Amino acid sequence: MENKIEIYRISEAEVALEVRFEQDSCWLTQQQMALLFEQTKQNVSLHINNCFREGELSSATSVKESLTVVADGRKYKTKYYNLDVVISVGYRVKSKRGTQFRQWATRRLREYLLEGYSINEKRLAERDLEVRHLKTGISILKRVIALPELLSDEAGASRDLLARFAEGLTLLDDYDHQNLDQQGKTRRETVVVELPEYRRLIEEMRVEHTSELFGLEKDDGFQSSVRQIHQSFGGEDVYPTLEEKAAVLLYLIVKNHSFVDGNKRIAAACFLHFLEKNGLLVGPGGELNISNDALAAVTLFIAVSKPEEMQTVKQVVISMLNRKNPS
């Protein structure tokens, strides 16, 4: 399940909480539970410790640490507890608030499961015929590419063109079969590109543009985009591979619209810069791992996508990079 944030609101008491949904559960801090159940933080902590001490739940699977970066750049860790812990505390405090939350959380999780099933069932039914046509087209292209007439030097350009089409159609076929890569391949240490370095890159680009509005930041969205790819949760990177970090960086800069002008061009340039710094821009033979045409296409693909399509868009970018990575 894609990570989600739900707002849980108790109208009669005007209490509102941001609830983190991840790994088929929701996650709250002790402070949030104290507000939710109208208890002190110390009382909530006591109930949590008793829950673990009595063996009702295991802290290893019920607790995650999230690294938070504040405005001045300082970092601190916050513990989040999953739905099992929240419900356990709710039963222990025996409050009306606890009952309200348990009913709400159970209903919302059930809706996610039912909604996901319905969407997948409808999508597969609508695309069945389309997928069959696509597979037929790929088969025809492969047969044409193998013709002896296309092995001559004169026909080389045509053969290369068909081969490129076939590769693209294969990617579309993976999309229709839900076989796009969810994770990248490269898990080495990330070369972190800091915000000032990206801003210098934008300044260099500004020379080539006559618009005085190019690269002017409207808000702190650009800073947020750059920092978000290095987030961690539970002691692990939220985006553990270089391909995932690159894909999310491109997506966020495009979709956050942080600049008055030039959002897509700046996003593409920062994406390429990150790939270059981390050794993913150029392949073993010296060829670019992503062409200008492919970069333009995928950037526009992101720009016109809907927010609920974020996961699919990321997988397309990750899959493109993975197919150029032999490891």
Secondary structure, DSSP 8 states (H G I E B T S, - for coil): ---EEEEEEETTTTEEEEEEEETTEEEE-HHHHHHHHT--HHHHHHHHHHHHHTTSS-HHHHEEEEEEE-TTS-EEEEEEEEHHHHHHHHHHHT-HHHHHHHHHHHHHHHHHHHHHHHHHHHHHHHHHHHHHHHHHHHHHHHHHHT-GGGGSSTTHHHHHHHHHHHHHHHHHHHHHTT---SS-S--S------HHHHHHHHHHHHTT---TTBT-B-SSHHHHHHHHTT-EETTEESS-SHHHHHHHHHHHHHHHT-BSB-HHHHHHHHHHHHHHHTT-SB-TTS-BSS-HHHHHHHHHHHHH--GGGHHHHHHHHHHHHHHT---
